[in-house]
Amino acid sequence: MKKKQSSEDDRFKGPGKWCGYVFARGLAGLIQLLPLSLAFRLGRGAGWLCWKLMKRRRVIVRKNLKVVNAWMVERGKVKCEKGESLDAQVREVFQRSGANLLAGFPLSRLRPERMAAHLEIEGMEHAREVLAQGKGVIMLLAHMGPWEVLAHLPQLASDHGVHAPFGAMYRPLNNTYLDNWVREQRAARNTRLFSRRDGFHKPVDFLRGGGMLGILADQKMREGELVSFFGVEVASTPIPGLFHRRSGAPMLTLSIETVGVAKWKLTVDSVDLSGLSEKPSRGALSLVCNQALEQTLSRSPCDGFWLSKRF
């Protein structure tokens, strides 16, 4: 295992990778200096430009939203924005994605007391309840909202009476210098990162120790459990279910909705696992996770990152 990691480190090093790292850090530093509301508006503008220029990507977003809208109509839910056409929703996805991406940089540098002015948080009582079981918590996350907020979950949760070690599953970057920097930034905010390099047991032990582990569970998989997601069978990650089966940790979901200019609402909700058998299959667990993610994303479909082919 060490030899494999060493070879990956060597492969993702070198002058080119170093230049990429320096450029990325410099660009991130410049964006962080922007006022949050300005970064949000610039992001919407950049998203609009991408919507105008990226015709093929528009087709992908449109197809994804058609599936999501059909699922919501069938269940009597309101679509992305009441009264908006599908084309308007596609444009809004681009603009919100741009706004959430750029705004995440200055948002990440705010002190907790200043960040609170931009974030509305609901449902932390669910986290307190499940943590009392002493089995840790699996937090199901979707690609929505400014992802940098997730790095501040330890402090945000603590401010709402939730005290637990925080960790997250992540995919290592193909740049060792940049990857090390990201890990250092997360560690400084009391978030422990786990990847495939850590194997299966370390994150499970983290859960058994009472930790809260975040997993982006809506990502596209080349291989996975083939189960329904918004009414379409797609390959879905089995990882949250496997961690639950091994640790017994309950699950929660976290959604991030845009509610104004540089303002977001974070909602924590419980996941009903009561319908599962004593020894549920991988497919049954993946289906429950997808159903929970459907509820998460349906709170604000236009905040979802639908720019990659999902269905």
URHUBEL-V606038 format. One record per residue. N is the residue number from 1. RES is the residue in one letter. PHI is phi in whole degrees, 0 to 359 (NA if undefined). Layout:
n: {N;N}
res: {RES;RES}
phi: {PHI;PHI}
//
This chain:
n: {1;2;3;4;5;6;7;8;9;10;11;12;13;14;15;16;17;18;19;20;21;22;23;24;25;26;27;28;29;30;31;32;33;34;35;36;37;38;39;40;41;42;43;44;45;46;47;48;49;50;51;52;53;54;55;56;57;58;59;60;61;62;63;64;65;66;67;68;69;70;71;72;73;74;75;76;77;78;79;80;81;82;83;84;85;86;87;88;89;90;91;92;93;94;95;96;97;98;99;100;101;102;103;104;105;106;107;108;109;110;111;112;113;114;115;116;117;118;119;120;121;122;123;124;125;126;127;128;129;130;131;132;133;134;135;136;137;138;139;140;141;142;143;144;145;146;147;148;149;150;151;152;153;154;155;156;157;158;159;160;161;162;163;164;165;166;167;168;169;170;171;172;173;174;175;176;177;178;179;180;181;182;183;184;185;186;187;188;189;190;191;192;193;194;195;196;197;198;199;200;201;202;203;204;205;206;207;208;209;210;211;212;213;214;215;216;217;218;219;220;221;222;223;224;225;226;227;228;229;230;231;232;233;234;235;236;237;238;239;240;241;242;243;244;245;246;247;248;249;250;251;252;253;254;255;256;257;258;259;260;261;262;263;264;265;266;267;268;269;270;271;272;273;274;275;276;277;278;279;280;281;282;283;284;285;286;287;288;289;290;291;292;293;294;295;296;297;298;299;300;301;302;303;304;305;306;307;308;309;310;311}
res: {M;K;K;K;Q;S;S;E;D;D;R;F;K;G;P;G;K;W;C;G;Y;V;F;A;R;G;L;A;G;L;I;Q;L;L;P;L;S;L;A;F;R;L;G;R;G;A;G;W;L;C;W;K;L;M;K;R;R;R;V;I;V;R;K;N;L;K;V;V;N;A;W;M;V;E;R;G;K;V;K;C;E;K;G;E;S;L;D;A;Q;V;R;E;V;F;Q;R;S;G;A;N;L;L;A;G;F;P;L;S;R;L;R;P;E;R;M;A;A;H;L;E;I;E;G;M;E;H;A;R;E;V;L;A;Q;G;K;G;V;I;M;L;L;A;H;M;G;P;W;E;V;L;A;H;L;P;Q;L;A;S;D;H;G;V;H;A;P;F;G;A;M;Y;R;P;L;N;N;T;Y;L;D;N;W;V;R;E;Q;R;A;A;R;N;T;R;L;F;S;R;R;D;G;F;H;K;P;V;D;F;L;R;G;G;G;M;L;G;I;L;A;D;Q;K;M;R;E;G;E;L;V;S;F;F;G;V;E;V;A;S;T;P;I;P;G;L;F;H;R;R;S;G;A;P;M;L;T;L;S;I;E;T;V;G;V;A;K;W;K;L;T;V;D;S;V;D;L;S;G;L;S;E;K;P;S;R;G;A;L;S;L;V;C;N;Q;A;L;E;Q;T;L;S;R;S;P;C;D;G;F;W;L;S;K;R;F}
phi: {NA;297;296;295;297;297;294;294;300;295;292;258;244;125;303;296;294;296;297;297;296;297;297;296;294;296;295;299;297;293;294;297;283;289;301;302;295;292;299;299;291;297;296;296;295;296;295;298;296;297;298;290;266;261;297;297;292;299;298;296;298;299;296;298;292;299;294;295;297;298;297;289;298;299;258;71;267;284;286;317;221;304;87;282;284;298;297;293;295;300;299;294;299;299;291;290;298;296;296;294;292;290;294;299;290;294;298;292;265;289;291;308;292;279;296;300;290;252;234;251;240;230;88;295;298;294;294;297;295;285;295;295;286;76;248;79;216;262;261;278;243;248;284;208;74;284;298;298;300;299;293;260;303;305;289;298;293;299;295;249;80;253;240;198;297;247;216;208;277;211;262;303;284;277;207;301;296;291;297;297;296;298;298;296;297;292;297;295;258;65;243;266;260;237;224;300;295;275;74;267;284;298;295;294;298;299;295;298;277;93;279;250;247;271;225;287;258;259;289;288;242;288;228;175;282;274;222;289;218;55;83;238;286;225;290;235;293;269;300;303;295;295;296;295;297;278;256;78;292;291;238;230;240;226;249;230;247;280;241;177;290;57;225;223;242;256;235;260;221;275;244;281;252;293;280;279;286;297;235;290;283;300;295;296;293;296;295;299;298;296;296;293;291;301;294;298;289;288;294;202;304;287;274;288;269;263;278;244;295;246;241}
//
